[in-house]
Amino acid sequence: MIRIGLVGQPNCGKSTLFNMLTGARQHVANYPGVTVDVKRGAFKLDGETYQVIDLPGVYSMTSYSLEETVTRDSVLSGEADFVVNVLDSSNLKQGLYLTVQLIEMGVPLILALNMADVAEGRGLKIDAGKLSELLGVPAVRTVGNKLRGKAELLEAIKAKSRKKSDMKPLDYGDLSEAVEELTKAIEGVSGLAFPPLWGAVKLLENDSQVEDILKATPAGPGILEAAEKHKKNFFEEIGDTSAAEVGLRRHTAVSAVLNQIQSKSRIGPSMTDRADRIVVHRVFGPIILLGVFYLLYYLSINRGYKLTEYFGPVLRRIELYATMILPKGGLLTDGLLRDLGMSVVISLNAVLNYVPIFLVLFACIAVLEDLGYMPRIAFILDRALRRFGLQGQSTLPLILGGVFVGGCAVPGVMATRVIADEKARLATILVVPMMNCLAKVPLYSLLIGAFFADISASMMVFISTITLFMALCAAKVLTMTVLKNKPSAPFIMELPPYHIPTLRGVVLRSVERTLIFVKKIGTIVAAVTVGIFFLTRFPGAQEDVVQSCQADVNKAAQDFRSAIADTRFAPLVATDEGMEELIDAMDRTKRAIFAGVAKSNLVNYLPSSTHFADLYDVSKSKDPDVRKVNKEWRAFLAARGRARKRLSDDVLNRSVLGRIGQFLEPVTKYAGFNWKVNVSLLSALAAKESTVATLGLLYKPADESPNGSIAHGLQSEDGYTPLHALALMIFMALYPPCLATLVMVKVEAGSWRWVGLSLLFPTVLGLLFGSLIFSGGRALGLNGPQMVIVFSVFVAICTVVLGMIKPKNQLLELRKDSPEPAAGD
C-alpha cells in the first residue's frame, strides 16, 4: 500500500480534494495521543491501493498548535510515502510559504493548485509548468468540488510512487554558512526523527522541540552551543535575529517564484474585498452577525427540534422492541433485567433524540465554513472575547452550547477543536456547559411557571443573559488561575475568499460529524447509565416496606378481578401470570400507539394472548366488557402506582445516591436545597432532563399530572418560595456537564483532570451563587423578583471589572493575502 499525506493551509479546499480522491471510502479518528481528527481514506489505481491521510490544516511547521504538531510529526515520521501539498490558487503567497518549509523537510512533494476556478475569477493566471520547474516538484491544477484535474492529479500520484523529484533547496543568504555547518554536525547524530537540513534551520529559529531532542544525544550539547554561537554572531553583524532572517528568506523565495509564475489580468478590488467592506465593518458587521446567529439558532434548534417529532417515533419503536425482547414486568416490580435494559435504551434514546438537530446544526456550520464566514465571525468578536481569556473562535462553541436558550453542550465542546490557543481552548471547553442547553429548559419552565408566572417572559430573558455574563467571568477567572501557565499561541486568522458551498460537501460533513458524535457518545452513555442505575437502586428497600407494598398491589389486583368477574376477560387475569400478561399487553399497546403503529398491525407487537388488543381503543368501543375493563384498569393502575411509588421512594432514600444527597444537605441547605433536590441534581449528571423526572418521582403522587404536582409538592411539602426557585435556577445554569458532555470534555481536553475540574469548578461556583441568592436574600429580606435585580447588577459589575483586566501577550494577526510572515515565523 502506498500512503499519501495531504498537507495544506486551512480553507485551501483540502477536504474536497480528499473526498474527490477517496469518495465514501474513508474514516475519521483522533491522532494518537491528541484530540485532533485525522481522516483516512483509500482508492485503487492500476491495481495498486493508495491510502490518503488528510492531515490537519496548518499555516506553518512551527508547532504553536495541536494541528501544527500533529501535521509536523506525521510528515517527519515518514508515515506517508510522499505528500500532496494542497494550495489555494487564489492565495498562493500564503500557501507557498508552507511549501518551502516542506521542501526544507526533504519530503517528496506534489503540488495541487486547488480552487483554480476561484483564481481565474479573480483574474489570476498561474503557470503551473513554470512553478514545477522552479521548485523541482510536479504541479497540477485542480478544482476539488467540481472534480476538475482529478485525472492529472492521479497521473502525478502514480508517477511520484515510482520516483522522487529533485527539489531545489532554499537560499538562506547570510545564514547559509551556519545552516551548512549545523547540517553537517546533525548528520553525525544517529537515530534522529528529522532530516539534518530541517533540524539546522529549526535550531536557528529557536525551535524548543528540536533543541530538546538534541539535548538527549551525546553530541547534542555541542551542536546547541554551536547554534547559539551562530545566532549571536549573526545578531552582532546584522542587527537582527536568525529566526527573522529565516522567515525573510522564505518570503523572498516565495516572492521570487510568484513574480515568474503569476500574473493578474484584472486590476481592482475583488468581490471578496467589496463584500468585506460591509461584512466586517465596525457597525454593519455586528448587525449582520446577529442576523446570522439568529438564522443559525432558528434553523438548527427551532426547525431542527421540529424534526425530532418525525425521528421520535423511530426511537419509541426501538423502546417497543425492547419491551418485547426483555422479560415482562411484575405486579409490583419489573425485575432487574427489565429495569436495567429499559434504563439503557431510554438513556440512549435521550441522546439519539438530538440527532436531527445535530444534522441540521452541522450542515449549517458546513455552509458557513464553505462560504468563508466562520473566520469573519472570529474576527468580529475576537477583541471583546479576548478580554475574558477567550478568542473569536470561541464564539461558535458558545452559540452551539446555548447562548440563547436551547443549545447543546456536546457539539459546543466538539467545536472547540478549531481553537489553536491551548489556554483559550480549555477555557472555552470549561464554560460551554454553562450555556443554556435544551435539557435545562424543563426545569426552568417548571420553576418559572410555579414561582414567577407573572414575569415569565422577563425571567427567560434574565436566565438567557445572566448565564453568558457568568460564563465570561468564569472564563476570566480560569485563565487567571488554573490556566495561567498554559501556552498561548499567536492568534492567526485567515479571511479566505467567499465560495459557494456544494450540496455534496455540506451533506457529507454533516453526516460525518453526526456519526462521530453518535459513535463517541453512545457506548459511554450506556456504560455510565448502568452505573447510575445501580447507585439509585441498591441496597434496596426495607423488607417490611416491600411486604406492605406487595400486599397493597395484591389487594388492588384482587379488587380488579372481582370488578370484571362478569366479563369475558376475567379468565385471562385469574392468576398473577395473567395480570402480568395484561400489564405487558397494555404497556406495549400504549407504546405502540405512541410509536405510530397502525391498529391493523398492533397484534404483531402484543404477547401471545392477543385478545387484549380489543382493549386499546376504549373511547370508540361500544363493547360493554371493554369499557368496564378499561374503567377498572385505571383504578388498578392508580393503586399499583401508589404502591410502586412508595417502594421507589424507600429504595431511593436508602440508595447510595440518596444517601449522598442526604450527606450533602448540611452544605446545600444554604442554597435552599434539601436532600430530595440534591438527589434530583445528582441524577442530572446522567442527563439534565432527569432533574424534573426525579423531582416528579419524589414529589408527585402516581395518579397526578407531572408539572403541577411537582410544584405543589415543592411548595406544600417543603415550603419552597421564589427565592428557593431562583437559587435552583442559577445553580442549574452553572450545573456541571452532563454525562455526554463529560465524555466530550475528556475527548477534546485529553485528560481526566479537566473532566474533574469541569465537575468541581461549576459546582462550587453554583453553590456559592445559590447560597448568595438564598441565604443573602433571606438575610436582606428580599423576595425572588427583588433578588433577580440585585443579582443581575452584581454579575454585571463583576463582568465589567474582570473585563478591564487586560490579558497578557495575546497576538492577533489578520491574514488576508498578506505579504508578511505568519506570526511566529
VOGU-3710 file (C-alpha; in Angstrom, 3 decimals, decimal comma):
1> miriglvgqp> 0,000/0,000/0,000  1,279/3,471/-0,896  0,463/6,218/1,619  -0,180/9,821/0,622  -0,252/12,714/3,096  -2,489/15,705/2,292  -0,963/18,892/3,723  -2,242/22,428/3,297  -3,439/25,560/4,989  -6,995/25,900/6,351
11> ncgkstlfnm> -9,579/26,860/3,722  -7,462/25,644/0,801  -10,017/23,005/-0,250  -8,024/20,086/1,157  -11,155/18,246/2,335  -12,825/18,491/-1,068  -9,684/17,111/-2,686  -9,672/14,281/-0,148  -13,306/13,485/-0,988  -12,517/13,675/-4,702
21> ltgarqhvan> -9,811/11,029/-4,327  -11,444/8,695/-1,808  -15,195/9,182/-2,231  -17,047/7,448/0,617  -14,152/5,075/1,438  -12,926/6,984/4,448  -12,972/7,060/8,238  -12,152/9,664/10,862  -10,122/9,052/14,001  -8,216/11,050/16,566
31> ypgvtvdvkr> -4,468/11,155/16,001  -2,831/9,017/18,734  -2,398/10,895/21,987  -4,179/14,100/20,946  -7,664/15,340/20,141  -7,102/16,397/16,527  -9,036/14,482/13,900  -7,169/12,854/11,019  -9,193/11,454/8,118  -8,034/8,385/6,239
41> gafkldgety> -9,391/7,018/3,007  -8,283/4,792/0,177  -8,580/4,357/-3,568  -7,210/1,990/-6,194  -5,236/2,983/-9,276  -3,990/0,437/-11,834  -4,353/-2,366/-9,293  -2,356/-0,505/-6,616  -4,002/0,577/-3,334  -3,323/4,122/-2,159
51> qvidlpgvys> -4,156/5,313/1,352  -4,808/9,047/1,723  -4,113/10,691/5,102  -5,841/14,073/5,413  -3,725/15,913/7,988  -4,977/18,972/9,915  -4,773/22,311/8,133  -1,740/24,383/9,190  -0,132/27,699/8,296  3,437/26,639/9,051
61> mtsysleetv> 5,553/23,870/10,529  6,163/25,812/13,732  4,334/23,799/16,396  2,227/26,507/18,024  -0,936/24,424/17,973  -2,018/20,794/18,201  -2,800/20,852/14,480  0,714/22,010/13,586  2,276/19,489/15,961  0,279/16,587/14,509
71> trdsvlsgea> 0,988/17,554/10,903  4,675/18,199/11,521  5,196/14,949/13,433  3,341/12,953/10,786  5,449/14,363/7,944  8,721/13,890/9,839  7,876/10,335/10,878  7,624/9,176/7,278  4,070/7,964/7,895  3,323/8,955/4,294
81> dfvvnvldss> 5,473/7,863/1,339  5,001/11,297/-0,197  2,983/14,462/0,368  0,416/16,237/-1,785  0,696/19,888/-0,802  -2,716/21,476/-1,467  -2,534/25,193/-2,307  -5,250/27,810/-2,691  -4,568/29,115/-6,198  -6,201/32,433/-5,349
91> nlkqglyltv> -3,814/32,943/-2,412  -0,557/31,316/-3,486  1,732/33,530/-1,414  0,398/32,102/1,831  0,427/28,542/0,553  3,912/28,610/-0,929  5,292/29,762/2,414  4,256/26,346/3,759  5,605/24,676/0,606  9,160/25,950/1,122
101> qliemgvpli> 9,061/24,564/4,667  8,055/21,164/3,298  10,975/21,400/0,864  13,249/22,090/3,844  11,949/18,896/5,408  13,059/16,928/2,382  9,741/15,158/1,802  8,736/14,025/-1,730  6,085/16,503/-2,935  3,290/17,033/-5,407
111> lalnmadvae> 1,697/20,483/-5,601  -2,090/20,572/-6,121  -3,040/24,100/-7,216  -6,599/23,812/-5,965  -9,502/26,245/-6,406  -8,158/27,188/-9,820  -11,617/28,458/-10,750  -11,542/30,983/-7,895  -8,152/32,227/-9,081  -9,493/32,606/-12,607
121> grglkidagk> -12,481/34,512/-11,288  -10,115/36,954/-9,602  -8,181/37,489/-12,825  -5,121/35,451/-11,776  -3,122/33,457/-14,321  -0,775/30,802/-12,937  1,870/28,933/-14,936  1,858/25,512/-13,265  4,644/24,221/-15,542  6,957/27,083/-14,600
131> lsellgvpav> 6,216/26,540/-10,907  7,105/22,880/-11,262  10,374/23,832/-12,962  11,364/26,407/-10,336  10,665/24,198/-7,311  11,578/20,847/-8,811  8,241/19,254/-7,942  5,183/18,301/-10,042  2,365/20,889/-10,007  -1,243/20,120/-11,040
141> rtvgnklrgk> -4,224/22,477/-11,360  -7,402/21,177/-9,615  -10,921/22,215/-8,640  -11,813/19,696/-5,937  -15,508/20,489/-5,556  -16,052/20,168/-9,322  -13,804/17,089/-9,783  -11,620/19,017/-12,245  -7,984/17,968/-12,527  -8,584/14,531/-10,983
151> aelleaikak> -7,053/12,605/-13,878  -3,948/14,829/-13,935  -3,514/14,517/-10,154  -3,856/10,721/-10,293  -1,233/10,584/-13,037  1,150/12,681/-10,920  0,483/10,422/-7,915  1,215/7,329/-9,991  4,471/8,853/-11,226  5,504/10,019/-7,764
161> srkksdmkpl> 5,086/6,499/-6,371  7,781/5,374/-8,824  10,405/8,097/-8,364  11,322/11,154/-6,312  11,593/14,690/-7,651  14,745/16,755/-7,452  13,571/19,532/-5,141  15,643/22,695/-5,013  16,873/23,857/-1,580  16,287/27,334/-0,240
171> dygdlseave> 18,945/30,066/-0,303  19,498/31,245/3,292  21,701/34,203/2,382  23,936/35,329/5,249  22,901/32,252/7,224  23,929/29,779/4,515  27,280/29,031/6,130  25,657/28,486/9,550  22,993/26,224/8,044  25,612/24,172/6,202
181> eltkaiegvs> 27,803/23,757/9,294  24,918/22,771/11,564  23,556/20,387/8,938  26,858/18,518/8,777  27,013/18,354/12,572  23,483/16,932/12,830  24,237/14,378/10,093  26,665/12,778/12,524  23,913/12,122/15,079  22,107/8,820/14,526
191> glafpplwga> 18,521/7,958/15,314  17,037/11,442/14,872  13,412/11,747/13,744  14,057/14,720/11,462  16,290/15,484/8,429  19,567/17,325/9,178  18,863/20,389/6,997  15,468/20,973/8,577  16,918/20,483/12,069  19,651/23,030/11,371
201> vkllendsqv> 17,127/25,635/10,207  14,892/24,966/13,225  17,821/25,492/15,599  18,311/28,939/14,081  14,562/29,530/14,597  14,819/28,627/18,319  12,578/25,570/17,981  12,366/24,177/21,519  11,268/20,683/20,449  14,322/20,185/18,211
211> edilkatpag> 16,552/21,545/20,978  15,073/19,092/23,500  15,639/16,148/21,125  19,290/17,093/20,587  19,905/17,622/24,309  19,223/13,934/24,855  22,038/12,892/22,476  25,801/12,782/23,292  26,713/15,280/20,559  23,656/17,444/21,175
221> pgileaaekh> 25,072/19,935/23,710  27,958/20,736/21,370  25,566/21,300/18,424  23,341/23,535/20,531  26,376/25,534/21,650  27,435/25,984/18,028  23,907/27,093/17,094  23,892/29,680/19,890  27,245/30,979/18,670  25,948/31,355/15,107
231> kknffeeigd> 22,814/33,148/16,305  24,858/35,509/18,478  27,347/36,312/15,691  24,533/36,918/13,208  22,794/39,327/15,579  26,048/41,248/16,212  26,851/41,513/12,489  23,387/42,108/11,001  21,432/43,511/13,943  18,536/41,085/13,574
241> tsaaevglrr> 17,678/37,596/14,824  18,413/34,477/12,839  14,744/33,431/13,146  13,659/36,657/11,442  16,247/36,104/8,705  14,955/32,593/8,005  11,413/33,935/7,707  12,592/36,733/5,433  14,447/34,308/3,177  11,387/32,114/2,833
251> htavsavlnq> 9,225/35,064/1,846  11,889/36,351/-0,514  11,975/32,967/-2,213  8,178/32,844/-2,427  8,015/36,373/-3,879  10,650/35,491/-6,490  8,671/32,424/-7,550  5,368/34,328/-7,686  6,852/37,036/-9,890  7,700/34,389/-12,505
261> iqsksrigps> 4,553/32,241/-12,405  1,642/34,558/-11,597  0,084/37,498/-13,383  -3,113/39,435/-12,856  -5,288/40,440/-15,781  -7,797/42,481/-13,797  -6,946/45,380/-11,518  -9,194/46,488/-8,676  -10,845/45,048/-5,584  -12,236/41,528/-5,812
271> mtdradrivv> -15,790/40,527/-4,942  -14,499/39,287/-1,581  -12,866/42,646/-0,855  -16,025/44,527/-1,750  -18,188/42,210/0,387  -15,862/42,502/3,368  -16,240/46,280/3,392  -19,721/45,553/4,770  -19,419/42,094/6,352  -16,545/43,013/8,723
281> hrvfgpiill> -17,475/46,684/9,050  -17,321/48,065/12,593  -21,036/48,910/12,576  -22,647/46,687/9,940  -20,519/43,636/10,760  -22,009/43,007/14,220  -25,534/43,646/12,902  -25,076/41,069/10,129  -23,543/38,719/12,686  -26,616/38,944/14,912
291> gvfyllyyls> -28,753/38,048/11,912  -26,548/35,048/11,148  -26,702/33,955/14,809  -30,480/34,171/14,760  -30,710/32,211/11,493  -28,314/29,544/12,808  -30,317/29,224/16,006  -33,649/29,205/14,170  -32,660/26,563/11,615  -30,703/24,234/13,886
301> inrgykltey> -32,517/24,489/17,209  -36,020/25,639/16,294  -36,562/23,854/12,985  -34,147/21,034/13,842  -36,117/20,334/17,007  -39,257/20,022/14,871  -37,560/17,173/13,019  -37,339/15,216/16,259  -41,125/14,851/16,020  -40,553/12,606/12,984
311> fgpvlrriel> -37,497/10,895/14,448  -39,126/10,349/17,847  -41,497/7,572/16,716  -38,492/5,650/15,385  -36,830/5,784/18,802  -40,087/4,897/20,532  -40,370/1,901/18,197  -36,959/0,819/19,499  -38,289/1,079/23,060  -41,262/-1,042/21,978
321> yatmilpkgg> -38,956/-3,720/20,573  -37,024/-3,654/23,860  -40,201/-4,425/25,801  -40,800/-7,397/23,506  -37,283/-8,794/23,997  -36,864/-8,158/27,715  -38,722/-10,157/30,388  -42,169/-8,766/31,160  -42,761/-6,728/34,293  -44,362/-7,893/37,518
331> lltdgllrdl> -47,241/-6,601/39,608  -45,017/-4,588/41,938  -41,537/-4,563/40,410  -40,313/-5,156/36,882  -37,236/-7,217/37,714  -33,569/-6,315/37,464  -33,009/-7,263/33,823  -36,044/-5,396/32,508  -35,370/-2,328/34,651  -31,728/-2,184/33,589
341> gmsvvislna> -32,427/-2,883/29,934  -35,126/-0,228/29,663  -32,934/2,316/31,526  -30,139/1,847/28,989  -32,496/2,033/25,994  -34,254/5,155/27,291  -30,922/6,853/28,117  -29,532/6,131/24,667  -32,740/7,379/23,066  -32,443/10,590/25,070
351> vlnyvpiflv> -29,093/11,208/23,348  -30,130/9,924/19,917  -33,208/12,137/20,013  -30,919/15,084/19,199  -29,532/13,507/16,025  -31,835/15,553/13,709  -30,744/18,738/15,496  -27,089/17,819/15,047  -27,582/17,004/11,372  -29,088/20,439/10,723
361> lfaciavled> -26,582/22,131/13,023  -23,541/20,573/11,373  -24,994/21,280/7,932  -25,365/24,972/8,848  -21,798/25,045/10,157  -20,533/23,386/6,973  -22,308/26,042/4,886  -20,720/28,836/6,941  -17,309/27,159/6,669  -17,530/26,705/2,893
371> lgympriafi> -18,904/30,188/2,449  -15,893/31,600/4,307  -17,897/33,344/7,031  -16,625/31,410/10,060  -13,258/33,237/10,240  -15,097/36,540/9,922  -17,208/35,693/12,995  -13,991/35,154/14,938  -12,524/38,408/13,634  -15,574/40,490/14,587
381> ldralrrfgl> -15,859/39,165/18,161  -12,235/38,463/18,983  -11,414/41,822/20,567  -14,254/41,557/23,109  -13,805/37,887/23,966  -10,038/38,174/24,419  -10,660/40,393/27,430  -12,085/37,331/29,164  -9,398/34,856/28,122  -11,350/33,522/25,146
391> qgqstlplil> -10,952/34,084/21,406  -13,155/34,922/18,481  -13,111/31,220/17,630  -14,855/30,587/20,969  -17,994/32,164/19,537  -19,336/29,141/17,696  -18,914/26,727/20,646  -20,765/29,177/22,912  -23,581/29,541/20,376  -23,924/25,787/19,983
401> ggvfvggcav> -23,865/25,372/23,759  -26,847/27,693/24,098  -26,074/31,403/24,341  -29,724/31,548/23,518  -31,875/29,057/25,436  -31,976/25,803/23,508  -28,435/24,749/22,557  -26,467/21,623/23,438  -23,072/21,457/25,141  -21,927/18,329/23,261
411> pgvmatrvia> -21,474/19,935/19,813  -20,325/23,093/21,626  -17,404/21,246/23,215  -16,719/19,396/19,947  -16,437/22,730/18,134  -13,591/23,926/20,391  -11,074/21,858/18,444  -10,719/24,713/15,921  -9,198/26,951/18,627  -5,408/26,838/18,263
421> dekarlatil> -4,667/28,677/21,506  -4,458/25,990/24,226  -5,427/28,356/27,050  -8,446/29,779/25,234  -9,497/26,316/24,028  -9,516/24,814/27,535  -11,292/27,866/28,952  -13,972/27,539/26,267  -14,378/23,805/26,947  -14,924/24,529/30,641
431> vvpmmnclak> -17,507/27,318/30,182  -19,534/25,917/27,251  -21,563/23,680/29,643  -22,652/26,860/31,460  -24,724/27,819/28,446  -28,460/27,055/28,316  -28,831/23,684/26,670  -32,225/22,246/25,770  -32,059/19,838/28,707  -32,139/22,711/31,235
441> vplyslliga> -35,324/24,181/29,797  -37,787/21,769/31,521  -36,568/22,797/34,982  -36,586/26,484/34,032  -40,140/26,129/32,713  -41,296/24,293/35,839  -39,827/26,817/38,293  -40,784/29,918/36,320  -44,332/28,657/35,810  -44,712/27,822/39,505
451> ffadisasmm> -42,938/30,769/41,152  -42,582/33,567/38,559  -45,718/33,182/36,447  -46,413/36,948/36,411  -42,985/37,788/34,958  -42,284/34,604/32,995  -41,073/36,355/29,820  -38,706/38,597/31,779  -37,331/35,589/33,651  -36,473/33,777/30,402
461> vfistitlfm> -34,625/36,888/29,190  -32,855/37,048/32,569  -31,704/33,427/32,506  -30,586/33,748/28,857  -28,360/36,760/29,505  -27,102/36,123/33,031  -25,567/32,788/32,006  -23,435/34,446/29,313  -22,097/37,047/31,743  -21,383/34,393/34,378
471> alcaakvltm> -19,567/32,281/31,777  -17,398/35,230/30,727  -16,487/35,901/34,350  -15,733/32,204/34,897  -13,512/32,087/31,803  -11,512/35,077/33,029  -11,073/33,561/36,492  -9,941/30,248/34,974  -7,380/31,855/32,659  -6,003/33,893/35,569
481> tvlknkpsap> -5,678/30,856/37,867  -5,569/27,187/36,825  -4,903/28,004/33,159  -2,420/30,841/33,647  0,600/28,662/32,798  -0,987/27,155/29,705  0,692/28,270/26,449  -0,980/30,948/24,350  -0,387/30,543/20,633  -0,311/33,549/18,309
491> fimelppyhi> -3,878/34,014/17,144  -3,809/33,673/13,363  -6,929/34,171/11,320  -7,344/33,899/7,595  -10,162/35,629/5,753  -10,421/33,388/2,702  -12,285/34,332/-0,470  -16,010/33,662/-0,408  -17,112/30,388/-2,016  -20,449/28,890/-2,952
501> ptlrgvvlrs> -20,973/25,737/-0,828  -21,684/22,469/-2,609  -24,587/20,278/-1,553  -22,414/17,154/-1,617  -19,759/18,657/0,644  -22,299/20,002/3,136  -24,205/16,706/3,377  -21,019/14,616/3,692  -19,625/16,699/6,546  -22,954/16,926/8,330
511> vertlifvkk> -23,431/13,147/8,285  -19,779/12,502/9,112  -19,748/14,749/12,177  -23,066/13,382/13,410  -21,788/9,808/13,141  -18,678/10,782/15,107  -20,948/12,145/17,838  -23,084/9,001/17,943  -20,097/6,640/17,997  -18,191/8,512/20,683
521> igtivaavtv> -21,144/9,151/22,960  -23,326/6,049/22,592  -21,087/3,461/24,220  -20,109/5,693/27,128  -23,716/6,703/27,823  -24,723/3,058/28,050  -21,860/2,250/30,422  -22,496/5,151/32,788  -26,258/4,587/32,737  -25,596/1,162/34,191
531> giffltrfpg> -23,553/2,786/36,961  -26,265/5,339/37,750  -28,872/2,563/37,724  -27,160/0,618/40,492  -26,333/3,756/42,502  -30,043/4,652/42,657  -31,363/1,156/43,404  -29,039/-0,551/45,810  -29,019/-1,779/48,547  -32,805/-1,772/48,019
541> aqedvvqscq> -35,932/-1,227/50,096  -36,588/-2,463/53,624  -38,290/-5,858/53,810  -41,332/-4,586/55,686  -41,869/-1,860/53,081  -41,641/-4,441/50,299  -44,164/-6,672/52,020  -46,565/-3,797/52,679  -46,381/-2,571/49,073  -46,795/-6,112/47,776
551> advnkaaqdf> -49,920/-6,542/49,906  -51,365/-3,309/48,501  -50,741/-4,424/44,934  -52,197/-7,870/45,563  -55,334/-6,289/47,029  -55,621/-3,942/44,036  -55,286/-6,899/41,682  -57,941/-8,851/43,550  -60,293/-5,853/43,500  -59,759/-5,596/39,755
561> rsaiadtrfa> -60,522/-9,294/39,230  -63,701/-9,021/41,291  -64,858/-5,936/39,417  -64,515/-7,603/35,977  -65,646/-11,086/37,028  -68,675/-10,917/34,721  -66,673/-10,008/31,600  -65,058/-12,319/29,043  -61,629/-11,077/30,140  -61,955/-12,480/33,678
571> plvatdegme> -60,415/-15,912/32,915  -57,375/-14,258/31,360  -56,418/-12,470/34,601  -57,370/-15,136/37,119  -53,705/-15,650/38,068  -50,773/-13,332/38,737  -49,267/-14,510/35,462  -52,414/-13,408/33,682  -52,268/-9,988/35,377  -48,611/-9,607/34,351
581> elidamdrtk> -49,601/-10,557/30,795  -52,267/-7,855/30,813  -49,834/-5,282/32,243  -47,365/-6,166/29,484  -50,047/-6,007/26,793  -51,396/-2,635/27,932  -47,873/-1,230/28,228  -46,965/-2,436/24,744  -50,253/-1,130/23,376  -49,578/2,322/24,788
591> raifagvaks> -46,012/2,338/23,448  -47,095/1,007/20,045  -49,745/3,702/19,616  -47,226/6,337/20,723  -44,773/4,964/18,130  -47,362/5,285/15,388  -48,218/1,604/14,914  -51,455/1,149/12,976  -54,380/-0,728/14,577  -54,157/-3,406/11,930
601> nlvnylpsst> -50,529/-4,148/12,922  -50,993/-3,816/16,670  -51,442/-7,540/17,195  -47,863/-8,134/15,987  -46,485/-6,253/18,996  -48,642/-7,861/21,680  -47,977/-11,015/23,727  -49,431/-14,366/22,674  -52,793/-13,540/24,334  -53,895/-11,237/21,537
611> hfadlydvsk> -57,405/-10,908/22,998  -56,083/-7,850/24,837  -55,863/-5,972/21,516  -59,574/-5,201/21,874  -58,840/-3,007/24,883  -56,731/-0,353/23,207  -59,457/1,840/21,690  -61,960/2,045/24,518  -63,034/5,601/23,690  -64,695/4,383/20,485
621> skdpdvrkvn> -65,665/0,931/21,607  -69,324/0,032/22,277  -68,388/-3,309/23,800  -69,537/-3,142/27,489  -66,820/-5,599/28,547  -64,105/-3,454/27,006  -65,444/-0,275/28,595  -65,749/-1,894/32,000  -62,275/-3,440/31,932  -60,682/-0,128/30,946
631> kewraflaar> -62,504/1,743/33,708  -61,430/-0,742/36,375  -57,939/-0,901/34,852  -57,428/2,803/35,513  -58,341/2,282/39,158  -55,922/-0,658/39,390  -53,108/1,361/37,786  -53,639/4,204/40,284  -53,422/1,830/43,260  -50,459/-0,016/41,735
641> grarkrlsdd> -48,747/3,315/41,001  -49,080/4,446/44,617  -47,554/1,211/45,877  -44,729/1,344/43,347  -44,016/4,983/44,216  -43,857/4,204/47,920  -41,449/1,385/47,199  -39,288/3,502/44,863  -39,203/6,304/47,463  -37,818/3,886/50,020
651> vlnrsvlgri> -35,329/2,430/47,532  -34,101/5,892/46,541  -33,975/7,080/50,146  -31,751/4,133/51,106  -29,713/4,044/47,882  -26,105/5,170/47,535  -27,187/8,252/45,586  -29,944/9,015/48,098  -27,515/8,809/50,995  -25,075/11,063/49,166
661> gqflepvtky> -27,915/13,568/48,760  -28,609/13,431/52,481  -24,895/13,696/53,253  -24,663/16,887/51,177  -27,690/18,550/52,757  -25,728/20,353/55,549  -23,826/22,202/52,780  -26,576/22,661/50,205  -29,128/23,930/52,747  -27,527/27,386/52,476
671> agfnwkvnvs> -28,625/27,414/48,831  -32,082/26,169/49,866  -31,611/22,580/48,604  -32,869/19,655/50,680  -31,809/16,057/50,103  -34,580/15,430/47,580  -33,403/18,307/45,402  -29,837/17,055/45,847  -30,838/13,630/44,559  -32,556/15,152/41,532
681> llsalaakes> -29,456/17,228/40,771  -27,176/14,219/41,177  -29,325/12,209/38,784  -28,987/15,058/36,285  -25,327/14,143/35,832  -26,554/11,374/33,535  -28,841/13,776/31,669  -30,185/17,120/32,824  -33,675/16,108/31,733  -33,546/13,726/34,699
691> tvatlgllyk> -33,910/16,621/37,147  -37,621/17,154/36,563  -38,232/13,406/36,208  -36,576/12,714/39,569  -38,394/15,593/41,242  -41,596/14,114/39,878  -40,710/10,756/41,358  -40,041/12,318/44,762  -42,898/14,807/44,940  -45,840/13,777/42,783
701> padespngsi> -48,483/11,153/43,551  -48,584/8,463/40,894  -52,013/9,488/39,632  -51,349/13,229/39,263  -50,005/15,219/36,321  -46,280/15,924/36,402  -45,674/19,689/36,419  -48,450/20,891/38,704  -47,861/18,133/41,233  -44,112/18,799/41,428
711> ahglqsedgy> -44,677/22,487/42,038  -47,381/21,688/44,565  -45,047/19,276/46,324  -42,213/21,801/46,449  -44,497/24,471/47,847  -46,602/22,417/50,246  -44,235/19,680/51,442  -41,022/21,697/51,723  -42,206/25,308/51,761  -40,394/26,393/48,613
721> tplhalalmi> -40,506/30,127/47,743  -39,403/32,155/44,693  -36,074/32,648/46,476  -35,574/28,866/46,582  -36,536/28,633/42,923  -34,144/31,408/41,834  -31,225/29,774/43,660  -32,033/26,446/41,999  -32,287/28,064/38,557  -28,886/29,743/38,903
731> fmalyppcla> -27,339/26,505/40,139  -28,784/24,686/37,138  -27,429/27,412/34,847  -23,937/26,730/36,210  -24,527/22,991/36,535  -21,602/20,644/35,747  -21,627/18,939/32,338  -23,961/16,014/31,817  -22,662/12,560/31,029  -22,496/13,036/27,247
741> tlvmvkveag> -20,697/16,371/27,628  -18,247/14,938/30,159  -17,282/12,353/27,575  -16,631/15,098/25,040  -14,612/17,094/27,608  -12,364/14,041/28,028  -12,126/13,574/24,259  -11,342/17,224/23,494  -9,261/18,153/26,572  -7,448/14,817/26,559
751> swrwvglsll> -7,140/14,354/30,320  -9,379/13,210/33,173  -8,154/16,086/35,334  -10,005/18,514/33,090  -13,088/16,356/33,470  -12,645/16,632/37,252  -12,237/20,400/37,032  -15,315/20,682/34,797  -17,258/18,927/37,570  -15,758/20,709/40,570
761> fptvlgllfg> -15,484/24,318/39,394  -19,102/24,931/38,285  -20,415/23,001/41,314  -18,525/25,268/43,726  -19,476/28,360/41,721  -23,131/27,280/41,548  -23,309/26,591/45,304  -21,612/29,908/46,015  -24,067/31,892/43,891  -27,026/29,787/45,048
771> slifsggral> -26,118/30,444/48,682  -25,598/34,123/47,935  -29,094/34,318/46,459  -30,941/32,220/49,026  -29,151/32,995/52,302  -28,233/36,533/51,240  -31,756/37,268/50,046  -33,299/35,979/53,281  -30,831/37,991/55,383  -31,708/41,164/53,467
781> glngpqmviv> -35,432/40,416/53,476  -35,658/40,340/49,684  -38,171/38,330/47,679  -37,474/36,466/44,444  -38,052/39,277/41,884  -36,074/41,744/44,010  -33,180/39,303/44,225  -33,230/38,913/40,437  -32,446/42,633/40,118  -29,766/42,593/42,830
791> fsvfvaictv> -28,032/39,543/41,386  -28,131/40,964/37,845  -26,404/44,154/38,991  -23,812/42,141/40,939  -22,899/39,952/37,930  -22,800/42,980/35,598  -20,319/44,742/37,900  -18,144/41,609/38,106  -18,163/41,336/34,298  -17,077/44,950/33,798
801> vlgmikpknq> -14,324/44,759/36,437  -12,889/41,478/35,128  -13,125/42,716/31,549  -10,952/45,712/32,424  -8,072/43,420/33,431  -6,031/43,137/30,252  -4,897/39,698/29,098  -1,196/39,013/28,741  0,567/38,876/25,410  -2,100/37,579/23,094
811> llelrkdspe> -1,220/38,277/19,482  -3,848/38,854/16,815  -2,934/38,762/13,183  -5,422/39,152/10,354  -4,322/37,126/7,362  -5,796/38,026/4,015  -3,376/37,888/1,094  -0,787/39,373/3,454  2,825/39,534/2,193  4,126/39,379/5,755
821> paagd> 5,369/36,230/7,500  2,959/34,234/9,616  3,058/35,149/13,250  5,930/33,407/14,925  7,843/32,555/11,749
//
